[in-house]
Amino acid sequence: MPVIGFLRSTSADASAELVVALRRGLTEAGYVEGQNIAIEYRWAENREGRLPTLAADLVRRQCAVIIAGGESAAHAAKAATATIPIVFATGDDPMKVGLVARLNRPGGNITGISFFNSADLESKQLELLREVVPKAAVIGVLVNPTAAAAESQERDARVAARALGLQILSLNAGSERDFDAAFAAFAQQGAGALLIAGNALFTVSAIDWSRWRRATHCLLFTVCGSSSSQAA
């Protein structure tokens, strides 16, 4: 029976919705877990230092393909094997962080999908936020400082904000433990909206964005696979 490896830096609970979507997609393609295909799950539990060991374990398991969720997991899988196909999903620019040689021709044994945002896209997102919340002079930008694209994400946001006459409040969260502190800083500075940079950490289901929106009464805009939402 073919084996799919699933590697992610978060926990199983945090990625439950992604696993449901994976199983649904496989079923639509004619593959049912436990019947004609097996899936080996490896979770780093937000400890990215574990990813190389977990990736090596999937290689030893002789997986037919490795699905890597996020830039860190993709790098770990890429370092672990040059022969097993790797499919990644990331919120970063795969060329900039060194996952692929070119977007149209990734090269090697790795390919995938990216939700990375350019400076032009960030400018459009900030324009949308300004239209929806015209009184918001300060916009929070949440980035994962451990991500390779963090510096460019923050820099692009500042460039776009300066052109629009907006002020950027940088907020960092490298793990779920950092969210409370980031949101406390957001509230203290009186920012009127939050732009969430593309990163796997910010898309997991364990983060209760709706609770945070209700507590801050502000607009939240995520750039990685979700639409903007207004607090009730």
BELJOVEN-V674249 format. One record per backbone hydrogen bond with DSSP energy under -0.5 kcal/mol. CO is the residue of the C=O (numbers start at 1). NH is the residue of the N-H. E is the energy in kcal/mol with one decimal. If there is no record, write none. Layout:
BEGIN
CO:NH:E, CO:NH:E
END
This chain:
BEGIN
2:38:-2.6, 3:64:-3.1, 3:65:-0.9, 4:40:-3.0, 5:7:-0.5, 5:67:-3.7, 6:42:-2.7, 7:69:-2.9, 8:44:-2.1, 9:46:-3.3, 10:44:-0.5, 10:45:-1.8, 11:15:-1.1, 13:16:-1.2, 14:205:-2.1, 15:19:-2.1, 16:20:-2.1, 17:21:-2.1, 18:22:-2.4, 19:23:-2.6, 20:24:-2.2, 21:25:-2.4, 22:26:-2.5, 23:27:-2.4, 24:28:-2.2, 25:29:-1.2, 26:31:-3.2, 27:30:-1.6, 32:35:-2.2, 32:36:-1.9, 32:37:-1.0, 36:2:-0.5, 37:34:-3.0, 38:4:-3.0, 39:41:-0.7, 40:6:-2.8, 42:8:-1.9, 44:47:-1.4, 46:48:-0.6, 47:50:-2.4, 48:51:-1.4, 50:54:-2.2, 51:55:-2.9, 52:56:-2.3, 53:57:-1.8, 54:58:-1.7, 55:59:-1.8, 56:60:-2.3, 57:61:-1.4, 58:63:-1.3, 59:62:-1.7, 64:85:-0.6, 65:5:-3.0, 66:68:-0.6, 66:87:-2.6, 67:7:-3.1, 67:69:-0.6, 68:70:-0.8, 68:89:-1.6, 69:9:-0.7, 70:74:-2.1, 71:75:-2.5, 72:76:-2.1, 73:77:-2.4, 74:78:-2.6, 75:79:-2.2, 76:80:-1.2, 77:81:-1.4, 85:66:-2.5, 86:111:-2.3, 87:68:-2.7, 88:113:-2.4, 89:70:-3.1, 90:115:-2.7, 92:94:-0.8, 92:116:-0.6, 93:97:-2.1, 94:99:-2.4, 94:100:-1.5, 95:98:-1.1, 105:102:-0.6, 106:101:-2.1, 107:110:-1.1, 109:86:-2.8, 111:88:-2.2, 113:90:-1.9, 118:122:-2.5, 119:123:-2.2, 120:124:-1.8, 121:125:-2.3, 122:126:-2.5, 123:127:-2.2, 124:128:-2.1, 125:129:-2.2, 126:130:-2.4, 127:131:-2.0, 128:132:-2.3, 129:133:-3.1, 133:136:-1.9, 135:137:-1.0, 137:167:-2.7, 138:192:-2.6, 138:193:-0.7, 139:169:-2.5, 140:195:-3.5, 141:143:-0.6, 141:171:-2.7, 142:197:-2.5, 143:145:-0.8, 143:173:-2.0, 144:147:-2.0, 147:150:-1.3, 149:153:-2.5, 150:154:-2.4, 151:155:-2.4, 152:156:-2.7, 153:157:-1.8, 154:158:-2.1, 155:159:-2.3, 156:160:-2.4, 157:161:-2.5, 158:162:-2.5, 159:163:-1.6, 160:164:-0.9, 161:164:-0.6, 161:165:-0.6, 161:166:-2.9, 162:165:-0.9, 167:139:-2.8, 168:170:-0.6, 169:141:-2.6, 171:143:-2.6, 175:178:-1.7, 176:179:-1.2, 178:182:-2.0, 179:183:-2.9, 180:184:-2.1, 181:185:-2.1, 182:186:-2.0, 183:187:-2.2, 184:188:-2.3, 185:189:-1.9, 186:190:-0.6, 186:191:-1.5, 187:190:-0.7, 192:219:-1.0, 193:140:-2.9, 194:196:-0.5, 194:221:-2.9, 195:142:-2.5, 195:197:-0.7, 196:223:-2.1, 199:202:-1.1, 200:203:-1.5, 201:204:-0.7, 204:207:-1.2, 206:208:-0.6, 207:209:-1.6, 208:212:-1.6, 209:213:-2.7, 210:214:-2.1, 211:215:-1.7, 212:216:-2.0, 213:217:-2.6, 213:218:-0.6, 218:231:-0.5, 219:194:-2.0, 220:229:-2.2, 221:196:-3.0, 229:220:-2.1
END
